Amino acid sequence: MNQRLTRREFLRATLVSVASAALAGPGCREPDEGDGPLLDGAAYFPQSVASGDPRPGSVILWTRLEDPELGEGDGELTVELATDPEFQDRVALDPAAATIAAKATFDRCAKAKITGLEPATTYYYRFVVTRADGRYGSPVGRTRTAPAPDADVTVRFAFVSCQDFNGRYYNTYRGLLGQELDFFVHLGDYIYETTGDPSFQGGGARTTGFSDTAGAIVFNEGTDQQYYAASSLSNYRELYRQYRADPALRQVHETLPMIAIWDDHEFSNDAYGATGTFFNGRVDELDVERRKRANQAWFEYMPVDFGDDAWEYDPAAAFPDDITIYRDFTFGKHLHLVMTDLRTYRGDHLIPEEGFPGAVVLTEGEVPTELADVASPYVADIDAFQGGEYADALRAGATTLDYDPATITGPIDAVYLNDLLAKLGQPVQPIDEATLAGLPRGIALRHLGKLGYYTSIGSRYLVVKPTFDAWAKKVHAASPAATEVMGAAQRQWFLDTMTGSTSTWKVWGNEYSLMPLVIDLRSLPIAPFNQLFYMNVDQWDGFFPARDALIDELQAVDNVVAITGDIHAFYAGTPMVGGDPSKKIVEFVTGAVSSTSFETILVLQVASDPTLSALPGADALAASIDDLLTGVGTNPHLGFAESKSHGFVALEVDGAELRATLHMLDEDVSLSDYAGRDGELAALFKTEKFKVEAGKRELLREIGGAYKRWDPASNAWV
């Protein structure tokens, strides 16, 4: 069936209905006598209800209608709003505007943007479907509008990230529901596109799956570790339906409005733009239509404000113009929340997964003085060197060594070339020492940590810091856009929004950590692992010139605090410009709601990687990652690290302070369902308290009943 709609049809037909509140007297009315009693309609609303994007005068209300009697037809709903949970004090809505289509084209998801509301007000809402035998009501939701822009009030909210359904339970949300909050922020990875990737998923009873397996990407086919990744629109929708059926997630949506952005797993792991990374460069994973299908499902299922010309989703538009999710919110005079999108507009990782480790990226004259001892001899043109016989030998051996022969081009590291010749049984004589001594010296991908082909190790993870720094600076100098994460338009919007804000606190919500994560393995006796490594250059570390430039520009803005996620760990610190403690902002990173912790992922990666597992003591190093990150001064910006806990971060802001409480739950707790055991669960949460004082850029931590300041120079709390 052809599901393509024109822009006009799309907007008229579907997801967003704008209903203005017509306030009568105090803004409420008594129920109409003709309304009649509502029947239990839970079966019609299996994903319950949700609200989002609260503003002083509006909020988005969401639900999904399921009715087998409709077949492939559309449904129709009405929305009801009140200031009390019994719906005795109804808000008068225009009947026509409060009638909402639940279109089959959009999985019968329905949104209503309710405008004309009072600021800082709690409202209750429900959706109603009318059938011949009566009116059926959805579960009742609770939401709250933002305070007026000039309101001098304290604002409380929590932020979360990474809620893998597979093998885990959402006990984090049960703890969050015990907090006094105005709303919550979701920083992405709301769903995971895979149904059981053994490298990081599993460990419990819960699983996800697809009815449309033919439309999915299959891995480990025919083995006991077979699993799928979403590709079809049906796949992505099914994941949202499965996730939203969880009782704890339903309850948090029924209770609090949400402000959300996406990260990678809403589309594909470690994605950039419309490109996935499942096969690490072995195949081209650019798939614009798959990305648009993922975007459509996100749009359908998330209570996000796309009700005006700035935020409409047009399914016929070309990616990335099909949807724009960066946006900002004000809550009284003290909080300006600025949400960015760090996946849509970024480029490829600077080290290609399919990169030939011997490819030279810094030639003679480009190698910094401090890397002179690292540089190795190279042939300037492999095709011209010795009449091309070495190039011919390497390309002939490509199948044996499992790499792309097209990567054998340009300047090639001579030492690496000799190593490959030895593996191939030396089809030609290795380059002799005298010739090596006369060759220019440069830095190859192998010096950046790229030891193998078609692998994320040395590409996205475990990248040698000094050599990568030099390479990234070269790339940035040649083309600043290559190291850009936000894209030019979003970057300008972000800076204009931050510099133009009059709110006390400017809180920047983005997907992944700004703080560098560097580990020092120089004491290891085994080369090439005895070096300084970036843990993860899929995040801001991989694009640090753009990060440093942004933080530098933010020095002109008072009271900037970043909230981030993605890494499945709790961190608190002060990311700096080039290590300069006078140029910094404060950052809080939340651990995952339920996804496998950072420490556990590292342990699993070591066990599964042939190179890493052969390294003596690598498993112990992975299990002590927090000590590696914080114990030796390698990361002077990082004041706190906890890499094996789930949980959330609660923030409280007023005119004087921003206070942050980390609520941390042992990872193993998520393997059990704590429904009905709230007291037992509450006792398992550990907390750490931090604050930032207005007008200062210092991170303070409560230690022994008093607050101490993080001092990067001494790597200590003072």
N, C-alpha and C positions, 0 to 999 in steps of 0.2 A: 504494500500500500504506500502510496506517495504521501509522505508526511511533511513535505516542505510547504511552508506558509509564507505569504508575503509579510513584510514588516507590519502593515496595517492590520492584517488578519491576526497576526501573532499578538499584537498589543491589545486588540479588541477582544480576543477570544479567551485569554487564559489566566495567566498566573497572577496578575496584579490587578486588583480592583481597588480604587481609591474611594473610601467611604468617609465622609466628613461627619463629625459629631455635631449634631444640632442641639445645643444645650438649652433645656427648658427649665426656667427657674434656676435652681442650684446645679443644673446640668444633668438631671436625672428624671426618669419618669417611672411610674408604676407599671408593672406588666399589664399588657392588654388582656382583658378578660377572655378574648377569643384565642389567645395563644394556646391554651390547653396544656395539660401536663406533658412533659417530655418523657419519651420512652428511652430506655437504655440503648444508646447507639454505638457502644464500644466496638462492635463487630464491623461497623461501617468505617471506623477510624482506627485501624490496627497500629498505626504509628503515632497515635494520639495527636497532640497539638504542640505548637512551639511559637515563640515570639522572638523578635530580634530588632536590631538597629534602632534602639530607643532614642528619640529626640524630645525636646521639651514639649512639642505639640503633636507628635505622631509616633506610631510604632507599627511594625509589620507583624501580622498574625498569619500562621501557617497551619495547614492540615493536609491530609491526603484521604480521598474517598475511595473505598473499595466496596464494590457492589456487583456481584456476579450477574444480577438481573440486567445490568446495563449492557452486557456484551462488550462490543467495541464502541459503544456510544458514550456520550458525554454525560456528566452529572451536574447538578446544580445545588448549591448550598446557600444558606444565609448565615451571617455572623451576628452574634448577640454580645453586647458589652454592658458591664455593670460595675459599680464601685463596691459591691459586696459579693461574696461567693454564693449567696442564695439567689442572686439576681432579682432582688426586690427593688433595688435602686438602679434601674436601667438607664444607660446613656442612649438618647434618642439618635438613631442613625437613619439617614435617608433610605427608605426601603429598596429603591432601585439600586443605589450604590452598594448596599449591604448584601446584594445578591451576587454570588460569585460562581463563576464557571469552574468546574473540575473537568478539564479536557483530557480525553483519552490520549491525545497527541502528546501530552505532558504528564503521563502516568497518573492523571487525575490529582496532581498536586495543585493546591489552591493557596493563593496568598491574598491578603487584604491589607492595604495600607490605610490605617485609621488616622485621620487627621482631625484637627480642631480640638485636641485633648488638652487637659490641664497639665502644667509641668509638675514634676515630682509627685505624681499621683499613682497609686496602685489601682489597677483595673483587673477585672475578671472577665473572661471571654469563653465562648463556646461556639461551635459550628452546629448547624441543624440541617438535617436532610428530611424532606417531607415525602412520605409514602402514603399509599391509599389507606393504610391502617393507622396512620398517625405520624407524629413528628419525633424523630430520633436525634438525640443530642450527643455530641462528642464529650469526652472528658473535659472538665473545666480547667482552663489555664489561668495562671496569674502572671501579670506583667507589670512593668512600672516605667513611666516616662522619665526622661532626664530632667534635672532641675533647670530652672530658667538661667540664661547666661549670666545674669548679675547676682545669682543667689550665693550667699556666703555660707555654704554648707559643706559638711564632710561627705565624701563619696567613698563607697566601699565596693570593691569588685574583686573577682578572682580571675586568674588566667590559667589555661590548661593547654595541653598539646599531646598528640600521639595516643590514640585510643584504639589500638589493635583489639579486635573482637576475638581473634583466634586464640584459644587456650587460656583466655584471661577473663576476669570479671571486673566490673566497674566500681570497685569499692572506693576508689578515689572520689567518685561523685557522691557516694553516700556520706563521706566525710564533708564534702563541700556543702551539701545541703544543710549541715549543722551550723553554717556561718551566717551572719547577718550581712547580706549582700544586696546591692542594687541591680547588678547584672553580672554576667561572666563573659570572658573573652576566650575564643578558641583560635589558637595560632596555627592550626593546620594539622594534617594527617587525621582528619575526622574519620575517614575510612582508610583501609589498606586494600590496594587493588589485587593482592594475591590471597589465595585461599589456604595457604599453609606452606610457605617457603621454609624448608627445614633449617636454613641458615639463621633464622631469627624468629620464626613463628612456632607456635605449638607449646607443648608442656602442660596442657589441660584438656578439659572435656569439650569445650566449645569450638565449633568450626563454622566456616562459611562455605558456600558452594554456589554453583551456577546451574540454572535450568538449561541455559543456552551454552553448553560446553563447546559447540561447534563455532560459536562466535568469540571464544576466548583463546588466549595464548596458552599452550600446554607446555609444561616442563617435566622432565624425567618420565616421559611417556612410557607406560607399560611397566613401571617399577613400583615398589611399595612406597616411594616418595614422590609419586606423581602429584602435581598441583597445577593450578591455573592462575592466570592473570587476566583481569578484566580488559576487554577490548570493545565489545559491542555495547550499545546503549542499554540493552537489557541487562548486561553484566553489571554495569555501574549502578543502575537503578536497584538491582537486586541487593547489592551490598548496602546501599542506604536503607532499604527496607529491613534487612536483617539487623543492622546496627540499631536502627530506631525502635526495634521491637524490644530491646533490652529494658527491663523495668527501671533500673537506676538512671539510664540516660533519658528515658521517657519522663521520669519524675523531675529531673533537673530542667528539662525543657518546659514542663508544665508549670514550673515554679519561678524561673528567672528568664529574662530576655537575654539573648546571646548576640555578640558581635563577633563575626568570624571572617577569617581569611583562609586561603588554602596553602598547603605546602606541596610536596611532591607526590605523596601516595594517593591523593585524590585523583591523580592521573597515572604516574608511573615513578618508581623509585629513582631518586637522584636525577630527576628529569630536568632538562633545560629547554624552555620553549615548548615545542611539540615533539621533542626527541627523548626517547627512553634510553635506558642503559642496561637492560637485562643481559645483553649478549656482549657487553664490553667492547664494542667496536667490530665484532666479528661480522655483523650485518648492519646495514643502515637502518636505524630505528626511528627515523623521522616519519611521523604518521600524523598529519594535520587532522584528518577526519577522526582518528581515535581521540586526539586531544579535545576536539570540539564535542565529541560525545560525552567525554568526562566532564567538560565544562557545562554542558546542558544539564546533566544529572545533578551537578552541584547546584546550579541555579534553581532547578526544580525543587530540591529538597531542603535548601537552606533559607531561613527567614531573613533574607537580605534585601535592602531597599534598592530596588531597581524601578521605582515607580515614576520617575521623571526622565526627561530626555538625557540626562547625564548617566543614568544607570540602567537603561533598558538593555536587555539581551536580544540580539537579532540573530536567529539561527542561520540566516542566509549570509551573514557577514563573514569576511575572511578572517582567520586567526592572524594576529591576536586582537583584532578589533571586534570580535564577537562578544566580548565581555570585558568590563573593566571593574576590578574589585577594590582598588585602593581608594580610600575615603577617610573622612575624619569626623569626630564627634566632640561636642562640648558638654560638660556636666557641671553646671554652675560656673563660678568665676575661678575655680581652682584646678580643674582638670580639662585638658585638651588631649584627646586620644587620637593618634594619627596612625592609621593602619596601612601598611605597604604590601606589595606583591613582589616577592623576590624570586619567583620561578618563571613567570611568563616572558619577561623581557631580557633575561640574561643569555649570555652566549655559552658555548661549549666550555668544558673544563680545559684549562690551559695545557694539560698533559693528556693527549689523546690515549684512550684505553688501548687502541690498536697501534699505538706508536712503536716504532722500531727502537729498541733500547740503545742501539748504536748511533742513532741519528744525532748529529751535532747541532745544538741550538744556540750556543755561544761560541763564535769563532774567535780566532786569535785577534786581539785588539778589543774584543768585547768582554773578556774575562776580567772581573774585578781583581785588584791586587791581592785581596785577602783569599781569593780562590785559586791563586797561581799554583799552589801545591796540589790542588785537586785535579787541575786540567790534565788531559791526556792527549797524546799525539793522534792526529786524524788525517785522513786523505781528503783533500778539498773537493774532489769530484770522483766518486767511485766508478763512474762509467769511463772516465778518461785514464784513471790510474792503471798502469801496466797493461794498457791496451784493452781494458775492460774485463780482463780474465777473472779478477776477484769479484766483480759485479755478477758476471755470468755464473760463477761457482755458488755465490750466495743465493741467487734467484733459482738456480737449479735445486738447491737444497731447501727451498721454502716449504715444500710439502713435508719433508722430514722433520723440520724444526717448527712447523705449524705457525707460519707467519705469512703475511701478504707480501709477495715479491715486489709489488709496486712501491713499498716503503723503502726499498733498497735504492736510494737515489741521493744525489747531493753529497755533502760532507759526511763521512762515516768514521766513527771512532775506530782507530786501527787496532787497539788492544782488544776491543770487543770483536772486531773482525777476525783476529787470530783465534780467539776463543771459539767462535763459530766454526772456523775451518777445522779445528781439532775435533769438534763434535761431529763434523761431517766426514771425518777420516782424512782430512787435509787433501782435498781434490787438487789444490794448488799449494805451493810452498808458502808457509806463513811469512809475513813481512819480517825481515831480519832486524836485529837490534840497531845496526848502523843506519838503516833506512828510517827506522822509528825515531832515532835521535834527531834526524834532520827534518822531520815533519812539524808543521805548526801544531799548537796545543790549544784545545778547546774543551767545552763542557757538553757532554751528550746527555740524552734522556736517562741513561743509566746512572749518571751522577745525581739526577733528581730523584732517584729511587725506583725508576722504571726498570725492573729486572726481568720481566716477562712480557709476553704478548697477550692481548685480549684479557686483561686483568684490571681490576680496580686498585690493586695494591701498586703503589707507585704512580698512580694516576689520580684517584680521588682520596685514597687513604695511605698513610705512612709515606709521606713525601719529604725528602731531605730539605730542611729549611734553608740553609745558606745558598745552595744552588738554585732552589726554586725562587727565592727572593730576587736573585739576580735576573733570572729568566723572566719573571713576572714584570719586573721594572722595564726590561727591554720591550716586552710585548705592549705594555702600557704606553711607553714613549712613542712607539711606532703607531699604535692605534688605541687611544683611550677607551673606545667603545668595546674593545675586546675584553677588557677587565671590568666593564660596567655590569652591574647587577639589576639596577632599577630600570634602565633605559632612560633616554634623555628627557622625555616628557614627564614621566613619573618623578624623576630626580628633581626637576625644576619645580613641579607641584609640591613635592615634599619640602624642599628648602623654603619656598614661598610660604607654605603653610606654617612651618616651624618658626620662621623669622617674623611672620606677621601675627603670631598668636599673642594675645594679651592675658591668657590664663596663667595662673601661678606655675602649674606643672604641665610640661609637654611630655606625654608618655608615648613612646614610639613602639608600636606593636609590629614586630616582624618575625618571620618564620624561624630563623636560625641565628646562632650565637655570633655576636660581634667579637667576643674575646678570643684571641689566639689560644690554641691548645697545642702546646709544644712539649714533647718529651725528650729528655736527655738520656741517650743510650751510649754515650761516648765511653763509659766504663766497661762496656761489654767487650769480651776478648775476640769477638768474631766479626770480621769485616764482611759485608759493608754495613752491618747493622749498628756499628759503634759510632753513631752520628746523632745530630739533632734532627728530629722529625716533626713535621706537622701531622697531627692525628687525622685531620679531615679537611681537605681542600674543596669539598663540595659546598661547604659553608663559606663564610666571609673570608677565611684564611686564604682561600683560593683566588680571591679577588681583592687582596688587601690594598692595592693602590686606590681603588674606588672607596673602600671602607675608610682609609685614613683621610682621604679628601673630604668625605662627608663629616667625620668627627671633627676635623679641623674647622669646617664651616659652621658646625654646631657650637663652637666655642663662643660665638656671638649671641647665643640664645641661652637664657638662664633656665636652670632647673629642668634639664633634659634627662629622662630616665628611659632606658630601653627595656622592653620585656620580650623575651624570646623563648624558643623551645627547640624541637627537632632532635636534639642530641640524646634524649632519654636520660638526662642527668640534671641535678640541681647545681647551679653555679651562682656566685655573687661576686662582682668585681667592678673594675673601672677600666674598660678598654681605652687605650691611649693612642695618640698619633705617633707612630714610630718609636714607641717606648718612652715618650716624653710625659712624665707625670703631671706637668703643668697644662697639658692638653688632653682632657679626658671627659667622659660621661660615666654615669653609673648604669649598670646592667644587672638584671635578675633573669636567670634562666630556670624554667620549670622542668622538672622531670616528667616522664610520661604518665598519662592516666593509667595505662595498662601495658603498653608495649614493652618488649624485652629491654631491660636496662642496658645502658652503655657498657658497663663492666661485663655483663654476661655476653653481650654481642661480641666484645673483644675476645673473650675466652673461646667462644664458638668459632670465630674467624681464625684464631691461631690453630685450633684443633683441625679445621677443615682445609687450611692452606698448606700445601706440601713444603713450601719454603719456610714459612713461619714455624710450623710444627717441628721442623728439624733443628730449630734454634734452641740450644739448651737454656732452660729457664724462661722461655717466652711465655708459657702458661702462667707462671708465677708473676711475671711482669704485668700481664693483662689483668690479673686479679688484684693488683696493687696500683691500679691506674691513678687513683686519687693522690697517693703519695708521690707518684711520678710527676703529676701535674702541679702540685703545690709545695713539695718538700725541698726543692733545690733552688728556688728562685728563678727557674726558667720562665715562669709565667708571673712576673711581678704584679700584674694587673688582677690576678685571680686570688681573691681572698678566701673563698669557701668552695668546696667541691664535695658532692655526694653523688656517686655514680651507680648506686645499686638500690635506688628507691623509686617508687611511684609516688604520685601525689599532685599537689597544686600549690600555687602561690596566691595568697590573699593580700591585697593592697588597700590601704586607707590613706586618703589624701585630704589635707586641709590647707589653710593659708600658711602654716608654719612648717609642716613636715609631710613627707611621704614615708609611710611605714609599711614594711613588707614582712610577712610571716610565711616561711616555707613549711608546708605541711607534708611530711614525708612518711611513707608507708613501706615497710620491707617488701621487696619485690615478690617474695613467695606468698604473701597474703593474697595477692591477686589470683592465685590459683584456686581459691575457695570463694564461694558465694556467701557474703555476710548479710544477706537479706534477713531482716528481723533480729539482727544481732548488733544494733547500733551502739549500745554501750560497750560491748566487747571490742568492736571495731575502733571506737573512739580512743580507747586505751592503747591501741597499737600505733597511733600516729605520734611521730616525733616532730618537734617544731624548732625552728631557728628564727630569731627575730632580728631584723635590720631596720635602719631608717636612714633617710637623707634629709638634711635640714635645708629649708629654702634659702637660696642665695649662696649655697656652698656646693662643691662638687665632690664631697667626701662620702665614702661609704662607712656607716657605723654599724656595729654588731653588738648585741646584748651579750655580755659575757660576765657571769657571776653577779648579775643584778645591776651592772653598769654598762654604758655604751662605750666601746672603744673604736678607734678609727683605723681603717686599713691603710698601712703605710707601704707603698710599693718598694721604696728604697731599702727598707729593712726586711721586707717580705714577712711582716708581722702585724698583729693588732696591737696598737699602742694607746 
